[in-house]
Amino acid sequence: MTDLSRLSIHSDNLFSDAIGAGGVDRQALEDLSPRLADLRERVKAWYADPTPNFLNLPKTTDVATIKHRGQEFVRRFDRCIVFGIGGSSLGGEMLVRTLGPRHPKCAVTFYDNVDPSTLEELGEVDWQHTLLLVISKSGNTAETLSQFLTVLPVMEHQLGDERIKEHTLVITENEEGALFELARRLDLPVIEHPPVGGRFSVLSVVGLLPAYIGGVDIDGVMEGARAMAERCVAADSILENPAYFNGAAQYLHAEQGRTISVVMPYADHLRFIVNWFRQLWAESLGKMDAEGRHKGLTPVEAHGVTDQHSQLQLLLEGPDDKLVTFLTNPAFRYRGSRVPMRFNDIPAIAPLAGHTIGELFYAEFLATRTTLSNRHRPNRTLSLLTRDAYALGELIILMELETVVVAELLGINAFDQPAVEESKVLTRQYLGKMNSVDT
């Protein structure tokens, strides 16, 4: 597995012929192919289905309408605030922070928590020049409802009751939900959330609208996503299909006890991919199977090069229960200021003198990867250039379909999350026991 258009995948270091005892056998991977036969048929059906699902979003999402609406917002507003949590926020923020320009015409800010100290800053917002997007698939997300309802009086004070609808847009699927009812009572415009789980919804209006407002090339994202989806639909061979190949390899490592999936971006702008991936991996794979056995792979972030000075020792000599995925930007080696030669008589500076910061950055990545491989620790590398929308679109589909492949092999449903409901119920119970002020 090497180049797929503008996304480069290097998976050799997952296998025993490259790293020895810590790798898995390529024949064992090929032997998994019959277990994916049913999934292959479902994947083809998903892509051909006119009803939106995660795999066909690149061709069913109405990008033209999203762009038209987004252009209107960019003309009217200097700032966009997004209220949402989990899949209602992480995908859009990934696109904006990974692909967006440093100084967009309309700055997009995501609030995905209810920490009161953070939300206090919303009291300083100039709502005359600000758009609010409120996103909740179910329409009953307590955090998102609370965010909206606590900022609503401030908006009403600044804008007046009649102008709230000019500055607010709701995205929700459930017409029986509280958010839809609030939109009805306040006469707010509503866009339908597609019938796709939140963590798989980034390539819908949920992620694309805030991304476009923030200056992202969403056409490029969707073009790359379509290319990867079509490749994965067409390639039946487990060796030629990048999602089946990489998903099956990660499953084999999990079966050998490597259930911790470390994602280590060697580029600051790629860190938000990890935030999005952690929800995708954790909610999709942390389940009980039909026989009541606990399954799952745990996603963990390590940041290159920072975490070479905190986590690398554990990755190299700690328990052999981890698989590392590097995210890199190979062009970084050609960027950055050069270390001057004037102090090269100092031993610790001599190896740096004459080199760019980018060369040091890339050398640190190569050294980390080689050291892991030399110690028989499995790893793979996914490379994409800065603000390469096409490559990120490819990566999104690759990671989503890899998740589905691993779930298939684990014998679980990638698309539900039944265990989290208890926490939601208890939250409401504990809140009901607290003293409240009737306002």
C-alpha positions in Angstrom: 0.0 0.0 0.0 1.7 3.2 -1.1 0.0 6.1 -2.9 -3.7 6.7 -3.3 -4.0 9.9 -5.2 -2.8 12.6 -2.7 -3.0 10.5 0.4 0.1 8.4 1.0 -0.3 5.2 3.1 2.7 3.3 4.4 1.5 0.1 6.1 4.6 -2.2 5.8 5.6 -1.7 9.5 2.5 -3.6 10.6 3.9 -6.9 9.2 6.4 -9.4 10.4 8.4 -9.3 7.2 9.3 -5.7 8.0 9.5 -5.5 11.8 9.8 -9.1 12.9 8.0 -10.5 16.0 5.8 -7.5 16.6 4.2 -7.7 13.1 1.4 -9.8 11.8 1.6 -12.3 9.0 0.4 -11.2 5.6 -1.1 -14.6 4.9 -3.2 -14.3 8.1 -4.6 -11.1 6.7 -5.5 -12.7 3.4 -7.2 -15.5 5.3 -9.6 -13.0 6.8 -11.0 -12.2 3.3 -13.9 -14.6 3.5 -15.1 -13.1 6.8 -15.6 -9.8 4.9 -17.7 -11.2 2.1 -21.0 -10.1 3.6 -19.6 -6.6 4.4 -18.5 -6.3 0.8 -22.0 -6.7 -0.4 -23.3 -4.2 2.2 -20.7 -1.7 1.2 -21.8 -1.9 -2.5 -25.4 -1.5 -1.5 -24.7 1.4 0.8 -22.9 3.3 -2.0 -25.7 2.6 -4.5 -28.5 3.5 -2.0 -30.1 7.0 -2.7 -30.8 7.3 1.0 -27.9 9.1 2.7 -25.4 6.9 4.7 -21.8 7.6 5.7 -20.4 6.0 2.6 -22.5 7.7 -0.1 -22.5 11.2 1.5 -19.8 12.3 -1.0 -22.4 11.9 -3.8 -25.7 12.4 -2.0 -24.9 15.6 -0.1 -26.2 18.8 -1.8 -22.9 20.7 -1.8 -24.3 23.4 -4.1 -27.0 24.4 -1.7 -24.6 24.3 1.2 -22.2 26.7 -0.7 -25.1 29.0 -1.6 -26.3 29.3 2.0 -22.7 29.6 3.2 -21.9 32.5 0.8 -24.9 34.4 2.1 -23.7 33.9 5.7 -20.1 35.0 4.8 -21.5 38.2 3.3 -23.6 39.0 6.3 -21.5 37.9 9.3 -17.9 38.4 10.6 -18.2 35.4 13.0 -20.0 32.1 13.3 -20.5 30.3 16.6 -21.3 26.6 16.6 -23.1 24.9 19.5 -22.9 21.1 19.3 -21.2 18.2 21.0 -19.6 15.0 19.7 -20.4 14.3 16.1 -22.2 17.6 15.9 -19.0 19.5 16.4 -15.8 17.4 16.0 -16.1 16.8 12.3 -16.8 20.4 11.4 -14.0 21.6 13.7 -11.6 19.2 12.2 -12.3 20.6 8.7 -12.0 24.2 9.8 -8.9 23.8 11.9 -7.1 21.5 9.4 -8.0 23.1 6.1 -9.2 26.6 6.8 -7.2 29.8 6.1 -5.5 31.6 9.0 -7.6 34.7 8.5 -11.0 33.7 7.2 -13.6 36.2 6.2 -15.9 34.7 8.8 -14.2 33.2 11.8 -15.8 30.0 13.1 -15.7 29.0 16.8 -16.9 25.7 18.2 -18.3 25.4 21.7 -18.6 21.7 22.5 -18.8 21.7 26.3 -20.7 23.3 29.1 -17.8 24.5 31.2 -19.3 27.7 32.6 -15.9 29.5 32.7 -15.6 29.0 29.0 -19.1 29.9 28.2 -18.8 33.2 30.1 -17.0 34.6 27.1 -20.2 34.4 25.1 -21.5 37.3 27.1 -19.0 39.5 25.2 -20.2 38.4 21.7 -21.4 41.1 19.3 -24.5 39.3 18.0 -25.1 42.1 15.5 -22.3 40.5 13.4 -22.5 36.9 14.5 -24.3 33.8 13.2 -25.2 30.9 15.5 -25.4 27.3 14.3 -27.2 25.0 16.8 -26.6 21.3 15.9 -28.2 18.2 17.5 -29.3 15.1 15.6 -31.7 14.0 18.3 -32.7 17.6 19.2 -32.6 16.5 22.9 -28.9 16.9 23.7 -28.9 18.5 27.1 -25.6 20.3 26.7 -26.5 21.8 23.3 -30.0 22.9 24.6 -28.4 24.4 27.6 -25.9 26.3 25.6 -28.6 27.8 23.3 -31.0 28.6 26.1 -28.5 30.4 28.2 -27.2 32.6 25.4 -30.7 33.3 24.0 -31.5 36.1 26.4 -28.3 37.9 25.5 -29.2 37.6 21.8 -32.7 38.8 22.4 -31.4 41.8 24.3 -29.0 42.8 21.5 -31.1 41.8 18.5 -34.7 42.0 19.6 -37.1 39.0 19.4 -37.8 39.4 15.7 -34.2 39.4 14.5 -33.1 36.2 16.4 -34.2 34.2 13.3 -31.9 36.2 11.1 -28.9 35.2 13.2 -29.7 31.5 14.1 -29.8 28.3 12.1 -30.8 24.9 13.6 -29.7 21.6 12.2 -31.6 18.6 13.6 -33.3 15.4 12.4 -36.0 14.8 15.1 -39.1 16.8 14.6 -40.3 15.5 18.0 -37.1 16.8 19.7 -36.9 19.8 21.9 -34.6 21.7 19.6 -37.1 21.4 16.7 -39.8 22.6 19.1 -37.7 25.6 20.1 -37.1 26.5 16.5 -40.8 26.3 15.8 -41.7 28.6 18.7 -38.9 31.1 17.9 -39.6 30.9 14.1 -36.0 29.8 13.4 -34.9 28.3 10.1 -34.2 24.5 10.3 -32.0 22.3 8.1 -32.6 18.6 8.3 -29.7 16.5 9.8 -29.3 13.5 7.5 -30.2 10.0 8.8 -26.6 9.3 9.6 -25.0 8.9 13.0 -23.3 12.0 14.3 -19.7 10.5 14.3 -20.2 9.6 10.6 -21.8 12.9 9.5 -18.8 15.1 8.8 -19.4 14.9 5.0 -22.9 16.2 5.4 -24.2 19.7 6.1 -23.3 19.1 9.7 -19.6 19.4 8.9 -19.6 21.1 5.5 -21.6 24.2 6.3 -19.4 25.5 9.1 -16.4 24.4 7.1 -17.4 26.4 4.1 -18.2 29.4 6.2 -14.7 29.1 7.6 -13.1 29.1 4.2 -12.6 25.4 3.5 -12.5 24.0 0.0 -15.4 21.6 0.5 -15.5 20.7 -3.2 -12.0 19.3 -2.8 -12.9 17.4 0.3 -15.9 15.8 -1.4 -13.9 15.0 -4.5 -11.3 13.1 -2.5 -13.9 11.4 -0.4 -15.7 10.2 -3.6 -12.5 8.9 -5.0 -11.7 6.8 -1.9 -15.3 5.6 -1.6 -15.3 4.4 -5.2 -12.0 2.7 -4.8 -13.1 0.8 -1.7 -16.4 -0.1 -3.3 -14.8 -1.4 -6.5 -11.9 -3.3 -5.0 -13.0 -6.7 -3.7 -9.5 -8.0 -3.0 -8.5 -7.5 0.6 -5.0 -6.7 -0.7 -6.1 -4.0 -3.1 -8.8 -2.4 -0.9 -7.1 0.1 1.4 -9.8 0.1 4.0 -10.2 -3.7 4.2 -6.4 -4.1 4.2 -5.7 -1.6 7.0 -8.8 -2.5 9.0 -8.0 -6.2 8.9 -4.3 -5.6 9.9 -5.4 -3.6 12.9 -7.9 -6.3 13.9 -5.1 -8.9 13.7 -3.0 -6.8 16.0 -5.9 -6.4 18.4 -6.3 -10.1 18.5 -2.7 -10.3 19.6 -3.4 -7.9 22.5 -2.6 -4.6 20.8 -5.9 -2.9 21.6 -4.5 0.7 22.1 -4.6 2.7 18.9 -2.1 5.6 19.3 -2.4 8.3 16.7 0.6 10.6 16.6 0.4 13.6 14.3 3.7 15.1 13.3 2.0 18.4 12.4 0.2 20.7 14.7 -2.6 21.3 12.1 -3.4 17.6 12.0 -4.2 17.3 15.7 -7.9 17.9 15.2 -8.1 14.8 13.0 -7.2 12.9 16.1 -10.0 14.5 18.1 -12.5 13.5 15.4 -11.0 10.0 15.1 -11.2 9.3 18.8 -14.9 9.5 18.9 -15.3 7.5 15.7 -13.1 4.7 17.0 -14.3 4.7 20.6 -18.0 4.9 20.1 -18.0 2.5 17.2 -15.8 -0.2 18.6 -16.3 -0.2 22.4 -19.2 -2.7 22.6 -20.2 -6.1 23.8 -20.7 -8.7 21.1 -23.6 -11.1 20.8 -22.1 -13.4 23.4 -21.6 -10.6 25.9 -17.9 -10.3 25.5 -16.4 -6.9 25.9 -14.8 -5.7 22.7 -13.0 -2.5 21.7 -9.9 -0.6 20.7 -8.9 2.4 22.7 -7.8 5.6 20.8 -5.0 7.6 22.3 -3.3 10.8 21.1 0.5 11.3 21.1 1.8 14.5 19.6 5.0 14.6 17.6 7.5 15.8 18.6 6.3 16.9 22.0 5.4 13.5 23.2 8.7 12.0 22.3 9.6 13.6 25.6 6.7 12.2 27.5 5.1 9.1 25.9 7.8 7.6 23.7 9.5 5.7 26.5 6.2 3.9 27.1 5.7 3.2 23.4 9.2 1.7 23.1 9.6 -0.3 26.3 6.1 -0.4 27.9 3.6 -3.2 27.3 3.3 -4.4 23.7 -0.3 -3.5 23.6 -0.2 -0.5 21.2 -0.3 0.2 17.4 0.9 3.6 16.3 -0.5 5.5 13.4 1.6 8.5 12.3 0.0 11.5 10.6 2.6 13.5 8.7 3.2 16.3 6.3 6.3 15.4 4.3 6.6 18.9 2.9 7.5 20.2 6.4 11.1 19.2 5.8 11.4 22.0 3.3 10.0 24.7 5.6 11.1 26.8 8.5 14.1 29.0 9.4 17.6 27.8 9.3 19.8 27.3 12.4 22.8 29.7 11.9 26.3 28.3 11.7 27.9 30.8 14.1 27.5 28.6 17.2 28.4 25.3 15.6 31.4 25.0 17.9 29.0 24.0 20.7 28.7 20.2 20.5 24.9 20.1 21.1 24.3 22.7 18.4 26.7 21.4 15.8 24.3 18.7 14.4 21.6 21.4 14.1 23.7 24.1 12.4 22.7 24.8 8.8 19.5 22.8 9.0 16.0 24.1 8.9 13.5 23.6 11.7 11.5 21.6 9.2 14.4 19.2 8.6 14.7 18.7 12.3 11.0 18.1 12.6 10.9 15.5 9.8 14.1 13.8 11.0 12.5 13.4 14.5 9.5 11.7 12.9 11.8 9.3 10.8 13.8 8.5 13.9 10.7 7.8 16.0 9.2 5.5 13.4 12.5 3.7 12.8 13.1 3.2 16.6 9.6 1.7 17.0 10.2 -0.6 14.1 13.6 -1.7 15.4 12.0 -2.6 18.7 9.3 -4.6 16.8 6.5 -2.2 17.7 3.9 -2.0 14.9 3.2 1.4 13.1 1.9 2.8 9.9 2.1 6.3 8.3 -0.6 8.4 6.7 0.8 11.5 4.9 -1.0 14.5 3.5 0.1 18.0 2.7 -1.0 21.2 4.5 -4.6 22.2 3.6 -4.9 19.4 1.0 -8.7 19.1 1.0 -8.7 16.2 -1.5 -6.3 14.1 0.7 -8.3 14.8 3.8 -11.5 13.7 2.1 -9.8 10.5 1.2 -8.6 10.1 4.8 -12.1 10.6 6.3 -13.6 7.8 4.2 -10.6 5.5 4.8 -10.8 5.9 8.6 -14.6 5.5 8.6 -14.6 2.4 6.5 -11.6 0.9 8.4 -13.8 1.4 11.6 -16.6 -0.6 10.0 -14.2 -3.3 8.9 -12.8 -3.7 12.4 -16.3 -3.8 13.8 -17.3 -6.5 11.4 -14.4 -8.7 12.3 -15.1 -8.1 16.1 -18.7 -9.1 15.6 -20.2 -5.8 16.7 -22.4 -3.1 15.3 -20.3 0.0 14.4 -23.3 2.3 14.2 -24.9 2.2 17.7 -23.8 3.2 21.2 -26.3 1.5 23.6 -24.3 1.9 26.8 -24.2 5.7 27.0 -27.9 6.1 27.7 -27.5 5.2 31.4 -25.2 8.2 31.9 -27.7 10.5 30.2 -30.5 9.3 32.5 -28.4 9.7 35.6 -27.4 13.2 34.6 -31.1 14.2 34.5 -31.7 12.5 37.9 -28.7 14.2 39.6 -29.8 17.6 38.0 -33.3 17.1 39.4 -31.9 16.6 42.9 -30.0 19.9 42.8 -31.5 23.1 44.2 -32.7 25.3 41.3 -33.7 28.9 41.0 -37.0 29.6 39.3 -36.3 32.3 36.7 
